[in-house]
Amino acid sequence: MAVPKGKVSKARRDKRRSSVWKLTAPALVKCPKCGALHMPHRMCPECGYYNGRQVKAVQADAEK
């Protein structure tokens, strides 16, 4: 059975775990129609367009 040779200090343990929690910021792209930033390969929430065609009617368009 594996047994640790000695106590691992809190500092050494925490150094090992330090980079686990860091998250990367989501990538954002500019919408070619309205210029708003949104996640790639997803519909633009501002204008409702994806891949050059309207996928969803957005409230701002319905009011106009």
N, CA, C and O atoms as a Maestro MAE file, in Angstrom:
{
 s_m_m2io_version
 :::
 2.0.0
}

f_m_ct {
 s_m_title
 :::
 protein
 m_atom[256] {
  # First column is atom index #
  i_m_mmod_type
  r_m_x_coord
  r_m_y_coord
  r_m_z_coord
  i_m_residue_number
  s_m_chain_name
  s_m_pdb_residue_name
  s_m_pdb_atom_name
  i_m_atomic_number
  :::
  1 25 0.842 -1.182 0.000 1 A "MET " " N  " 7
  2 3 0.000 0.000 0.000 1 A "MET " " CA " 6
  3 2 0.886 1.243 0.000 1 A "MET " " C  " 6
  4 15 1.896 1.286 0.703 1 A "MET " " O  " 8
  5 25 0.515 2.251 -0.782 2 A "ALA " " N  " 7
  6 3 1.315 3.473 -0.877 2 A "ALA " " CA " 6
  7 2 1.089 4.339 0.351 2 A "ALA " " C  " 6
  8 15 -0.046 4.607 0.746 2 A "ALA " " O  " 8
  9 25 2.191 4.768 0.944 3 A "VAL " " N  " 7
  10 3 2.134 5.620 2.129 3 A "VAL " " CA " 6
  11 2 3.025 6.831 1.878 3 A "VAL " " C  " 6
  12 15 4.155 6.667 1.418 3 A "VAL " " O  " 8
  13 25 2.546 8.054 2.170 4 A "PRO " " N  " 7
  14 3 3.384 9.236 1.974 4 A "PRO " " CA " 6
  15 2 4.617 9.192 2.873 4 A "PRO " " C  " 6
  16 15 4.539 8.752 4.020 4 A "PRO " " O  " 8
  17 25 5.761 9.652 2.347 5 A "LYS " " N  " 7
  18 3 7.006 9.650 3.131 5 A "LYS " " CA " 6
  19 2 6.991 10.702 4.224 5 A "LYS " " C  " 6
  20 15 7.608 10.523 5.274 5 A "LYS " " O  " 8
  21 25 6.285 11.803 3.980 6 A "GLY " " N  " 7
  22 3 6.234 12.856 4.998 6 A "GLY " " CA " 6
  23 2 5.046 13.771 4.751 6 A "GLY " " C  " 6
  24 15 4.377 13.700 3.720 6 A "GLY " " O  " 8
  25 25 4.805 14.637 5.736 7 A "LYS " " N  " 7
  26 3 3.681 15.553 5.630 7 A "LYS " " CA " 6
  27 2 3.945 16.588 4.536 7 A "LYS " " C  " 6
  28 15 5.034 17.156 4.453 7 A "LYS " " O  " 8
  29 25 2.948 16.819 3.710 8 A "VAL " " N  " 7
  30 3 3.035 17.874 2.702 8 A "VAL " " CA " 6
  31 2 2.502 19.147 3.347 8 A "VAL " " C  " 6
  32 15 1.371 19.182 3.832 8 A "VAL " " O  " 8
  33 25 3.324 20.188 3.349 9 A "SER " " N  " 7
  34 3 2.922 21.431 4.001 9 A "SER " " CA " 6
  35 2 1.778 22.099 3.245 9 A "SER " " C  " 6
  36 15 1.538 21.807 2.074 9 A "SER " " O  " 8
  37 25 1.081 22.995 3.931 10 A "LYS " " N  " 7
  38 3 -0.041 23.698 3.310 10 A "LYS " " CA " 6
  39 2 0.425 24.531 2.127 10 A "LYS " " C  " 6
  40 15 -0.267 24.609 1.113 10 A "LYS " " O  " 8
  41 25 1.586 25.149 2.247 11 A "ALA " " N  " 7
  42 3 2.115 25.982 1.161 11 A "ALA " " CA " 6
  43 2 2.411 25.135 -0.076 11 A "ALA " " C  " 6
  44 15 2.080 25.530 -1.195 11 A "ALA " " O  " 8
  45 25 3.026 23.986 0.123 12 A "ARG " " N  " 7
  46 3 3.345 23.113 -1.007 12 A "ARG " " CA " 6
  47 2 2.077 22.553 -1.651 12 A "ARG " " C  " 6
  48 15 1.976 22.476 -2.875 12 A "ARG " " O  " 8
  49 25 1.120 22.169 -0.823 13 A "ARG " " N  " 7
  50 3 -0.152 21.658 -1.323 13 A "ARG " " CA " 6
  51 2 -0.888 22.739 -2.125 13 A "ARG " " C  " 6
  52 15 -1.408 22.468 -3.208 13 A "ARG " " O  " 8
  53 25 -0.927 23.957 -1.589 14 A "ASP " " N  " 7
  54 3 -1.643 25.042 -2.254 14 A "ASP " " CA " 6
  55 2 -0.947 25.495 -3.532 14 A "ASP " " C  " 6
  56 15 -1.609 25.923 -4.477 14 A "ASP " " O  " 8
  57 25 0.396 25.404 -3.572 15 A "LYS " " N  " 7
  58 3 1.115 25.727 -4.804 15 A "LYS " " CA " 6
  59 2 0.718 24.764 -5.917 15 A "LYS " " C  " 6
  60 15 0.580 25.168 -7.072 15 A "LYS " " O  " 8
  61 25 0.539 23.518 -5.579 16 A "ARG " " N  " 7
  62 3 0.158 22.512 -6.564 16 A "ARG " " CA " 6
  63 2 -1.250 22.774 -7.096 16 A "ARG " " C  " 6
  64 15 -1.520 22.533 -8.273 16 A "ARG " " O  " 8
  65 25 -2.135 23.258 -6.253 17 A "ARG " " N  " 7
  66 3 -3.526 23.483 -6.641 17 A "ARG " " CA " 6
  67 2 -3.795 24.886 -7.177 17 A "ARG " " C  " 6
  68 15 -4.936 25.199 -7.519 17 A "ARG " " O  " 8
  69 25 -2.796 25.719 -7.257 18 A "SER " " N  " 7
  70 3 -3.023 27.133 -7.540 18 A "SER " " CA " 6
  71 2 -3.606 27.401 -8.913 18 A "SER " " C  " 6
  72 15 -4.388 28.340 -9.061 18 A "SER " " O  " 8
  73 25 -3.262 26.618 -9.923 19 A "SER " " N  " 7
  74 3 -3.725 26.929 -11.274 19 A "SER " " CA " 6
  75 2 -4.987 26.180 -11.668 19 A "SER " " C  " 6
  76 15 -5.434 26.306 -12.808 19 A "SER " " O  " 8
  77 25 -5.568 25.417 -10.779 20 A "VAL " " N  " 7
  78 3 -6.722 24.600 -11.119 20 A "VAL " " CA " 6
  79 2 -7.976 25.449 -11.299 20 A "VAL " " C  " 6
  80 15 -8.786 25.164 -12.181 20 A "VAL " " O  " 8
  81 25 -8.151 26.478 -10.486 21 A "TRP " " N  " 7
  82 3 -9.398 27.234 -10.462 21 A "TRP " " CA " 6
  83 2 -9.483 28.307 -11.520 21 A "TRP " " C  " 6
  84 15 -10.568 28.834 -11.762 21 A "TRP " " O  " 8
  85 25 -8.362 28.658 -12.172 22 A "LYS " " N  " 7
  86 3 -8.373 29.776 -13.108 22 A "LYS " " CA " 6
  87 2 -9.183 29.443 -14.350 22 A "LYS " " C  " 6
  88 15 -9.026 28.374 -14.939 22 A "LYS " " O  " 8
  89 25 -10.038 30.357 -14.737 23 A "LEU " " N  " 7
  90 3 -10.870 30.174 -15.910 23 A "LEU " " CA " 6
  91 2 -10.398 31.090 -17.029 23 A "LEU " " C  " 6
  92 15 -9.812 32.141 -16.769 23 A "LEU " " O  " 8
  93 25 -10.647 30.700 -18.259 24 A "THR " " N  " 7
  94 3 -10.308 31.550 -19.381 24 A "THR " " CA " 6
  95 2 -11.533 32.366 -19.772 24 A "THR " " C  " 6
  96 15 -12.669 31.908 -19.643 24 A "THR " " O  " 8
  97 25 -11.289 33.559 -20.243 25 A "ALA " " N  " 7
  98 3 -12.381 34.420 -20.674 25 A "ALA " " CA " 6
  99 2 -12.976 33.866 -21.962 25 A "ALA " " C  " 6
  100 15 -12.242 33.355 -22.808 25 A "ALA " " O  " 8
  101 25 -14.293 33.959 -22.124 26 A "PRO " " N  " 7
  102 3 -14.896 33.437 -23.356 26 A "PRO " " CA " 6
  103 2 -14.474 34.268 -24.554 26 A "PRO " " C  " 6
  104 15 -14.311 35.484 -24.449 26 A "PRO " " O  " 8
  105 25 -14.298 33.613 -25.691 27 A "ALA " " N  " 7
  106 3 -13.948 34.315 -26.916 27 A "ALA " " CA " 6
  107 2 -15.168 35.073 -27.414 27 A "ALA " " C  " 6
  108 15 -16.289 34.569 -27.341 27 A "ALA " " O  " 8
  109 25 -14.955 36.277 -27.917 28 A "LEU " " N  " 7
  110 3 -16.043 37.088 -28.445 28 A "LEU " " CA " 6
  111 2 -15.700 37.520 -29.862 28 A "LEU " " C  " 6
  112 15 -14.546 37.815 -30.173 28 A "LEU " " O  " 8
  113 25 -16.714 37.553 -30.714 29 A "VAL " " N  " 7
  114 3 -16.539 38.019 -32.085 29 A "VAL " " CA " 6
  115 2 -17.553 39.131 -32.352 29 A "VAL " " C  " 6
  116 15 -18.587 39.220 -31.690 29 A "VAL " " O  " 8
  117 25 -17.236 39.970 -33.328 30 A "LYS " " N  " 7
  118 3 -18.119 41.078 -33.668 30 A "LYS " " CA " 6
  119 2 -19.146 40.606 -34.697 30 A "LYS " " C  " 6
  120 15 -18.795 39.940 -35.671 30 A "LYS " " O  " 8
  121 25 -20.398 40.948 -34.480 31 A "CYS " " N  " 7
  122 3 -21.469 40.598 -35.411 31 A "CYS " " CA " 6
  123 2 -21.290 41.428 -36.683 31 A "CYS " " C  " 6
  124 15 -21.159 42.649 -36.599 31 A "CYS " " O  " 8
  125 25 -21.281 40.791 -37.861 32 A "PRO " " N  " 7
  126 3 -21.092 41.556 -39.089 32 A "PRO " " CA " 6
  127 2 -22.278 42.462 -39.429 32 A "PRO " " C  " 6
  128 15 -22.130 43.411 -40.200 32 A "PRO " " O  " 8
  129 25 -23.449 42.178 -38.861 33 A "LYS " " N  " 7
  130 3 -24.632 42.987 -39.180 33 A "LYS " " CA " 6
  131 2 -24.764 44.206 -38.269 33 A "LYS " " C  " 6
  132 15 -24.904 45.332 -38.748 33 A "LYS " " O  " 8
  133 25 -24.720 43.979 -36.950 34 A "CYS " " N  " 7
  134 3 -24.960 45.098 -36.024 34 A "CYS " " CA " 6
  135 2 -23.711 45.539 -35.273 34 A "CYS " " C  " 6
  136 15 -23.703 46.619 -34.684 34 A "CYS " " O  " 8
  137 25 -22.649 44.726 -35.280 35 A "GLY " " N  " 7
  138 3 -21.405 45.109 -34.612 35 A "GLY " " CA " 6
  139 2 -21.339 44.757 -33.137 35 A "GLY " " C  " 6
  140 15 -20.346 45.064 -32.478 35 A "GLY " " O  " 8
  141 25 -22.370 44.121 -32.606 36 A "ALA " " N  " 7
  142 3 -22.369 43.731 -31.200 36 A "ALA " " CA " 6
  143 2 -21.455 42.524 -31.002 36 A "ALA " " C  " 6
  144 15 -21.242 41.741 -31.929 36 A "ALA " " O  " 8
  145 25 -20.919 42.378 -29.797 37 A "LEU " " N  " 7
  146 3 -20.060 41.241 -29.490 37 A "LEU " " CA " 6
  147 2 -20.912 40.064 -29.011 37 A "LEU " " C  " 6
  148 15 -21.831 40.229 -28.209 37 A "LEU " " O  " 8
  149 25 -20.586 38.881 -29.517 38 A "HIS " " N  " 7
  150 3 -21.275 37.671 -29.080 38 A "HIS " " CA " 6
  151 2 -20.313 36.505 -29.206 38 A "HIS " " C  " 6
  152 15 -19.248 36.641 -29.808 38 A "HIS " " O  " 8
  153 25 -20.681 35.351 -28.638 39 A "MET " " N  " 7
  154 3 -19.824 34.175 -28.692 39 A "MET " " CA " 6
  155 2 -19.829 33.597 -30.099 39 A "MET " " C  " 6
  156 15 -20.856 33.641 -30.777 39 A "MET " " O  " 8
  157 25 -18.697 33.052 -30.553 40 A "PRO " " N  " 7
  158 3 -18.650 32.523 -31.913 40 A "PRO " " CA " 6
  159 2 -19.553 31.303 -32.093 40 A "PRO " " C  " 6
  160 15 -19.797 30.552 -31.148 40 A "PRO " " O  " 8
  161 25 -20.042 31.117 -33.313 41 A "HIS " " N  " 7
  162 3 -20.914 30.005 -33.689 41 A "HIS " " CA " 6
  163 2 -22.230 30.026 -32.922 41 A "HIS " " C  " 6
  164 15 -22.823 28.979 -32.664 41 A "HIS " " O  " 8
  165 25 -22.677 31.212 -32.565 42 A "ARG " " N  " 7
  166 3 -23.956 31.364 -31.891 42 A "ARG " " CA " 6
  167 2 -24.686 32.572 -32.469 42 A "ARG " " C  " 6
  168 15 -24.072 33.475 -33.036 42 A "ARG " " O  " 8
  169 25 -25.990 32.571 -32.317 43 A "MET " " N  " 7
  170 3 -26.804 33.668 -32.816 43 A "MET " " CA " 6
  171 2 -26.475 34.956 -32.065 43 A "MET " " C  " 6
  172 15 -26.177 34.928 -30.871 43 A "MET " " O  " 8
  173 25 -26.530 36.077 -32.770 44 A "CYS " " N  " 7
  174 3 -26.309 37.371 -32.122 44 A "CYS " " CA " 6
  175 2 -27.556 37.716 -31.306 44 A "CYS " " C  " 6
  176 15 -28.648 37.766 -31.871 44 A "CYS " " O  " 8
  177 25 -27.430 37.956 -30.004 45 A "PRO " " N  " 7
  178 3 -28.620 38.254 -29.198 45 A "PRO " " CA " 6
  179 2 -29.209 39.632 -29.485 45 A "PRO " " C  " 6
  180 15 -30.370 39.886 -29.164 45 A "PRO " " O  " 8
  181 25 -28.418 40.528 -30.089 46 A "GLU " " N  " 7
  182 3 -28.894 41.884 -30.357 46 A "GLU " " CA " 6
  183 2 -29.799 41.930 -31.592 46 A "GLU " " C  " 6
  184 15 -30.867 42.541 -31.557 46 A "GLU " " O  " 8
  185 25 -29.374 41.284 -32.684 47 A "CYS " " N  " 7
  186 3 -30.145 41.388 -33.930 47 A "CYS " " CA " 6
  187 2 -30.817 40.074 -34.334 47 A "CYS " " C  " 6
  188 15 -31.707 40.090 -35.183 47 A "CYS " " O  " 8
  189 25 -30.424 38.944 -33.758 48 A "GLY " " N  " 7
  190 3 -31.062 37.671 -34.062 48 A "GLY " " CA " 6
  191 2 -30.549 36.998 -35.320 48 A "GLY " " C  " 6
  192 15 -31.182 36.066 -35.817 48 A "GLY " " O  " 8
  193 25 -29.413 37.447 -35.849 49 A "TYR " " N  " 7
  194 3 -28.873 36.862 -37.072 49 A "TYR " " CA " 6
  195 2 -27.783 35.851 -36.754 49 A "TYR " " C  " 6
  196 15 -27.045 35.997 -35.780 49 A "TYR " " O  " 8
  197 25 -27.693 34.819 -37.593 50 A "TYR " " N  " 7
  198 3 -26.603 33.847 -37.521 50 A "TYR " " CA " 6
  199 2 -26.309 33.373 -38.925 50 A "TYR " " C  " 6
  200 15 -27.215 32.974 -39.657 50 A "TYR " " O  " 8
  201 25 -25.057 33.414 -39.298 51 A "ASN " " N  " 7
  202 3 -24.580 32.930 -40.593 51 A "ASN " " CA " 6
  203 2 -25.292 33.625 -41.758 51 A "ASN " " C  " 6
  204 15 -25.600 32.995 -42.770 51 A "ASN " " O  " 8
  205 25 -25.549 34.927 -41.604 52 A "GLY " " N  " 7
  206 3 -26.116 35.720 -42.687 52 A "GLY " " CA " 6
  207 2 -27.618 35.667 -42.829 52 A "GLY " " C  " 6
  208 15 -28.161 36.275 -43.752 52 A "GLY " " O  " 8
  209 25 -28.310 34.968 -41.957 53 A "ARG " " N  " 7
  210 3 -29.766 34.931 -42.060 53 A "ARG " " CA " 6
  211 2 -30.393 35.124 -40.677 53 A "ARG " " C  " 6
  212 15 -29.781 34.828 -39.652 53 A "ARG " " O  " 8
  213 25 -31.623 35.627 -40.678 54 A "GLN " " N  " 7
  214 3 -32.302 35.876 -39.414 54 A "GLN " " CA " 6
  215 2 -32.847 34.574 -38.871 54 A "GLN " " C  " 6
  216 15 -33.599 33.869 -39.544 54 A "GLN " " O  " 8
  217 25 -32.459 34.262 -37.642 55 A "VAL " " N  " 7
  218 3 -32.857 33.016 -37.007 55 A "VAL " " CA " 6
  219 2 -34.001 33.254 -36.026 55 A "VAL " " C  " 6
  220 15 -34.868 32.400 -35.842 55 A "VAL " " O  " 8
  221 25 -33.985 34.430 -35.400 56 A "LYS " " N  " 7
  222 3 -34.978 34.714 -34.365 56 A "LYS " " CA " 6
  223 2 -35.371 36.178 -34.454 56 A "LYS " " C  " 6
  224 15 -34.522 37.045 -34.661 56 A "LYS " " O  " 8
  225 25 -36.662 36.453 -34.296 57 A "ALA " " N  " 7
  226 3 -37.127 37.845 -34.262 57 A "ALA " " CA " 6
  227 2 -36.846 38.400 -32.870 57 A "ALA " " C  " 6
  228 15 -37.260 37.823 -31.864 57 A "ALA " " O  " 8
  229 25 -36.144 39.514 -32.825 58 A "VAL " " N  " 7
  230 3 -35.767 40.132 -31.556 58 A "VAL " " CA " 6
  231 2 -36.729 41.288 -31.279 58 A "VAL " " C  " 6
  232 15 -37.240 41.910 -32.210 58 A "VAL " " O  " 8
  233 25 -36.973 41.572 -30.007 59 A "GLN " " N  " 7
  234 3 -37.930 42.604 -29.605 59 A "GLN " " CA " 6
  235 2 -37.619 43.957 -30.239 59 A "GLN " " C  " 6
  236 15 -38.545 44.673 -30.620 59 A "GLN " " O  " 8
  237 25 -36.359 44.324 -30.363 60 A "ALA " " N  " 7
  238 3 -35.995 45.616 -30.942 60 A "ALA " " CA " 6
  239 2 -36.477 45.703 -32.387 60 A "ALA " " C  " 6
  240 15 -36.902 46.774 -32.823 60 A "ALA " " O  " 8
  241 25 -36.423 44.605 -33.142 61 A "ASP " " N  " 7
  242 3 -36.890 44.594 -34.512 61 A "ASP " " CA " 6
  243 2 -38.418 44.625 -34.577 61 A "ASP " " C  " 6
  244 15 -38.991 45.234 -35.480 61 A "ASP " " O  " 8
  245 25 -39.064 43.978 -33.634 62 A "ALA " " N  " 7
  246 3 -40.528 43.914 -33.638 62 A "ALA " " CA " 6
  247 2 -41.138 45.274 -33.329 62 A "ALA " " C  " 6
  248 15 -42.218 45.590 -33.829 62 A "ALA " " O  " 8
  249 25 -40.458 46.094 -32.506 63 A "GLU " " N  " 7
  250 3 -40.989 47.413 -32.139 63 A "GLU " " CA " 6
  251 2 -40.888 48.395 -33.299 63 A "GLU " " C  " 6
  252 15 -41.694 49.322 -33.387 63 A "GLU " " O  " 8
  253 25 -39.914 48.212 -34.192 64 A "LYS " " N  " 7
  254 3 -39.711 49.163 -35.303 64 A "LYS " " CA " 6
  255 2 -40.728 49.037 -36.386 64 A "LYS " " C  " 6
  256 15 -40.675 49.771 -37.373 64 A "LYS " " O  " 8
  :::
 }
 m_bond[255] {
  # First column is bond index #
  i_m_from
  i_m_to
  i_m_order
  :::
  1 1 2 1
  2 2 3 1
  3 3 4 2
  4 3 5 1
  5 5 6 1
  6 6 7 1
  7 7 8 2
  8 7 9 1
  9 9 10 1
  10 10 11 1
  11 11 12 2
  12 11 13 1
  13 13 14 1
  14 14 15 1
  15 15 16 2
  16 15 17 1
  17 17 18 1
  18 18 19 1
  19 19 20 2
  20 19 21 1
  21 21 22 1
  22 22 23 1
  23 23 24 2
  24 23 25 1
  25 25 26 1
  26 26 27 1
  27 27 28 2
  28 27 29 1
  29 29 30 1
  30 30 31 1
  31 31 32 2
  32 31 33 1
  33 33 34 1
  34 34 35 1
  35 35 36 2
  36 35 37 1
  37 37 38 1
  38 38 39 1
  39 39 40 2
  40 39 41 1
  41 41 42 1
  42 42 43 1
  43 43 44 2
  44 43 45 1
  45 45 46 1
  46 46 47 1
  47 47 48 2
  48 47 49 1
  49 49 50 1
  50 50 51 1
  51 51 52 2
  52 51 53 1
  53 53 54 1
  54 54 55 1
  55 55 56 2
  56 55 57 1
  57 57 58 1
  58 58 59 1
  59 59 60 2
  60 59 61 1
  61 61 62 1
  62 62 63 1
  63 63 64 2
  64 63 65 1
  65 65 66 1
  66 66 67 1
  67 67 68 2
  68 67 69 1
  69 69 70 1
  70 70 71 1
  71 71 72 2
  72 71 73 1
  73 73 74 1
  74 74 75 1
  75 75 76 2
  76 75 77 1
  77 77 78 1
  78 78 79 1
  79 79 80 2
  80 79 81 1
  81 81 82 1
  82 82 83 1
  83 83 84 2
  84 83 85 1
  85 85 86 1
  86 86 87 1
  87 87 88 2
  88 87 89 1
  89 89 90 1
  90 90 91 1
  91 91 92 2
  92 91 93 1
  93 93 94 1
  94 94 95 1
  95 95 96 2
  96 95 97 1
  97 97 98 1
  98 98 99 1
  99 99 100 2
  100 99 101 1
  101 101 102 1
  102 102 103 1
  103 103 104 2
  104 103 105 1
  105 105 106 1
  106 106 107 1
  107 107 108 2
  108 107 109 1
  109 109 110 1
  110 110 111 1
  111 111 112 2
  112 111 113 1
  113 113 114 1
  114 114 115 1
  115 115 116 2
  116 115 117 1
  117 117 118 1
  118 118 119 1
  119 119 120 2
  120 119 121 1
  121 121 122 1
  122 122 123 1
  123 123 124 2
  124 123 125 1
  125 125 126 1
  126 126 127 1
  127 127 128 2
  128 127 129 1
  129 129 130 1
  130 130 131 1
  131 131 132 2
  132 131 133 1
  133 133 134 1
  134 134 135 1
  135 135 136 2
  136 135 137 1
  137 137 138 1
  138 138 139 1
  139 139 140 2
  140 139 141 1
  141 141 142 1
  142 142 143 1
  143 143 144 2
  144 143 145 1
  145 145 146 1
  146 146 147 1
  147 147 148 2
  148 147 149 1
  149 149 150 1
  150 150 151 1
  151 151 152 2
  152 151 153 1
  153 153 154 1
  154 154 155 1
  155 155 156 2
  156 155 157 1
  157 157 158 1
  158 158 159 1
  159 159 160 2
  160 159 161 1
  161 161 162 1
  162 162 163 1
  163 163 164 2
  164 163 165 1
  165 165 166 1
  166 166 167 1
  167 167 168 2
  168 167 169 1
  169 169 170 1
  170 170 171 1
  171 171 172 2
  172 171 173 1
  173 173 174 1
  174 174 175 1
  175 175 176 2
  176 175 177 1
  177 177 178 1
  178 178 179 1
  179 179 180 2
  180 179 181 1
  181 181 182 1
  182 182 183 1
  183 183 184 2
  184 183 185 1
  185 185 186 1
  186 186 187 1
  187 187 188 2
  188 187 189 1
  189 189 190 1
  190 190 191 1
  191 191 192 2
  192 191 193 1
  193 193 194 1
  194 194 195 1
  195 195 196 2
  196 195 197 1
  197 197 198 1
  198 198 199 1
  199 199 200 2
  200 199 201 1
  201 201 202 1
  202 202 203 1
  203 203 204 2
  204 203 205 1
  205 205 206 1
  206 206 207 1
  207 207 208 2
  208 207 209 1
  209 209 210 1
  210 210 211 1
  211 211 212 2
  212 211 213 1
  213 213 214 1
  214 214 215 1
  215 215 216 2
  216 215 217 1
  217 217 218 1
  218 218 219 1
  219 219 220 2
  220 219 221 1
  221 221 222 1
  222 222 223 1
  223 223 224 2
  224 223 225 1
  225 225 226 1
  226 226 227 1
  227 227 228 2
  228 227 229 1
  229 229 230 1
  230 230 231 1
  231 231 232 2
  232 231 233 1
  233 233 234 1
  234 234 235 1
  235 235 236 2
  236 235 237 1
  237 237 238 1
  238 238 239 1
  239 239 240 2
  240 239 241 1
  241 241 242 1
  242 242 243 1
  243 243 244 2
  244 243 245 1
  245 245 246 1
  246 246 247 1
  247 247 248 2
  248 247 249 1
  249 249 250 1
  250 250 251 1
  251 251 252 2
  252 251 253 1
  253 253 254 1
  254 254 255 1
  255 255 256 2
  :::
 }
}
